[in-house]
């Protein structure tokens, strides 16, 4: 046994122990005969850095995996990273730009080779950061979504889905990023509020047709004038009396001269603007659906932009040449298509100006009505996303969604918290085709080849595709697959599929997936689809969805707000154990976590308290326990701590079964801080006989094991410094909760704690000098209380600072009275404090607290304040009211104690 230093250094301990665990294969000990338990990590981007969301997600996973490992299971935590198509290509291209180089200077293969070089040199920083957090992953079998085996699984999946009629090529609208010249997923679209405008234009009705009011035109409104060049209809509500008579009639687009129909569609809101909307199905998701309902085929819808969002000629050739080549927006001082369209409509006298009045009543005209527009941006490129009509590969998500929904309904997949089920079903029941192709160079190239007529041949290799095509010349599809396509295979692709490996047989289905709710559909649902389709079983039996980590004021963290918290900085300041414990203690099902550095610091103090408790035990000759079972104990205090230890094990086991991380963390926290450190150590000071040493050593060992999943570093250090051990703590045995709870000992020590606590509170409230010893008079006690006082008299005298104990004596002068169970405990105060002065002080403080309480109560009962004040002001008032109410009750009780 090594003498413990006075203080511990988290940084030194963490780096040393993590290296030891990994070097000795302790994250995956050989347990071929044990019950398997498997989780997979949501693979972070290979370009990523550890952010606070990663810290929460991976802390929760590590708690589970360490807990199950301690319980003797063959615990496998699959680890790996995602190749992150757009993000990685962007990083490498930026590095090239810094050297005045660019991707297009190279062939595709040459550029991909440069990406692999970048990965070897700089990629995967986040895996080193996950190690700093203490994540006990199976690094010996780390996977990457672009490694050879996983790539084989991706190609196999694509080809099989195509054979089964679940994957096809189609022309549809996608989120197009003109910067990357690629389709992107909804998850990569960030909606921002942008100051824009609402323009109103007159579209002439054709062939002399007029509205019921005699007008020869319909006024349409739009936030995107530039797309008028590809308009294909004007929609009105079929029941709108203003337009019912012209539904089916022709109308003209003034600039292009294109004739198209007025269509009836409920998408048009009669209450919004003029009630008429222009329909551009090739550049708006809502318009696309209206167009389909109006009978337009996707192949016939007009596309007016190229991949860079510059105007190109439409299929009917009606865009005037003067618009061709213009960018959609103004840039570098040059007007774009938007400005030119508005200018021409205005010149034609077809712009309806927006009229406002000044304070003086003068009318002022403007070209548009100012509006705040919800605008989609690429989260990485920062450019406005263009809904773009293009040919892409799609997965029939509607068919694949059937099996996962049934699995949730019949309980094969349990979603925790259950409240997320409604959201899950709502999305799955309304799911759209999944666009899986991306116009990038980095990623899994789509295994499809085209002949000269554009017919695709899908196969696992070019040789197989050529065999399907015969003698036709083939060209490989240049696109790559959406990264979510490959990561959807994570639960079984990482285990060796499509090969039938022993690992796959043993560890699929996985037991649990822990993920943020924000990727429920982008990743979790798609894993369920692919797992059930290709493995015939669910990917995991339980899905736990945690919330977001928010700033202290509840706002979402973002770089633009400047409220992002760096978890590595917190680890540097407080240690990984403190950050991990904070994450666990604050993770309450269904709620977001509010960042609070003071609480992280508080858990660093908790680690210090544990360290000091170990030093106290060591200085009193307490060593490691010699057995897994609790030692025999006769003293009530030892029987009590054994019972409390067992109760804590039971509480943690229950909480972990229910995935209540906060309940598990708080159970061990209160046991360590309150029962063991504050009371057991205090109650046994000065009476450390051999029985107490044995019990204390056993209880402390159980603490280290129970606390290990939450605080792995300090517990492993203490485990190895407090005695000779057969194994490291990471592979120790979880405590058993099979002992009979000693109710008699628990009741007696709980009674003693309540009595001492009440006496200390009374002394503090009444300003009794800390060093003063008081007499204690007991009245109305039963025989059991007398026996307890006899057994616990020494502890009561020491911890309660009692000079003498008597029963039923009269007390002259002022005294404090405390009631515990049936008995009244009286502390005579004559000559100890100035009774009358103390009464006056308490009465004055009580009056002040009541006044503030009542004032706050009045404010909170005022509807005007509650409804109109800022939410944070109302919350602060409620906190202050609760504080003053509690203070008043405390002072009132103190005043009443003075007899």
Buried (B, 14 or more C-beta within 10 A) or exposed (E): EEEBEEEBEBEEBBBBBBEBBBEEEBBBBEBEEBEBBBBBBBBBBBBBEBBBBBBBBBBBBBBBBBBBBBBBBBBBBBBBBBBBBBBBBBBBBEEBEEEEEEBEEBEEEEBBEBBEEBBEEEBBBBBEBBBBBBBBBBBEBBBBBBBEBBBBBBBBBBBBBBEEEBBBBEBBBBBBBBBBEBBBBEBBBBEEEBEBBBBBBBBBBBEEBEBEEEEEBBBBBBBBBBBBBBBBBBBBBEEBEBBEEBBEBBBBBBBBEBEBBBBBBEBBEBEEBBBBBBBBBBBBBBBBBBBEBBEBEBEBBBBBBEBEBBBBBBEEEBBEEEBBEBBBBBEEEEBBBBBBBBBBBBEEEBBBBBEEEEEEEEEEEEBBBEEEBEBBBBBBBEBBBBBBBBBBBBBBBBBBBEBBBEBBEEEBBBBBBEEBBEBBBEBBEEBEBBBBBBBBBBBBBBBBBBBEEEEBBBBBEEEBBBEEBEEBEBEBBEBBBBBBBBBBBBBBBBBBBBEEBEBBEEBBBBBBBBBBBBBBBBBBBBBBBBBBBBBEBBBBBBBBBBBBBBBEEEEEBEEEEEBEBEBBEBBEBBBBBBBBBBBBBBBBBEBBBBBEBEBBBBBBEBBBBBBBBBBBBBEBEBBBBEEBEBBEBEBBBBBBBBBBBBBBBBBBBBBBEEBBBBBBBBBBBBBBBEBBBBBBBBBBEEEBEEBBBBBBBBBBBBBBBBBBBBBBBBBBBBBBBBBEEEEBBBBBEBBEBEBEBBEEBBBBBBBBBEBBBBBBBBBEBBBBEEEEEBBBBBBEBEEBBEEBBEBBEEBBBBBBBBEEBEBEEEBEEBBBBBEBBEBBBBBBBEEBBEBEEBBEBBEEBBEBBBEBBBBBBEBBEEEEBBEEBEEEEBEEBBEBBEBBBEBBBBBBBBBEBBB
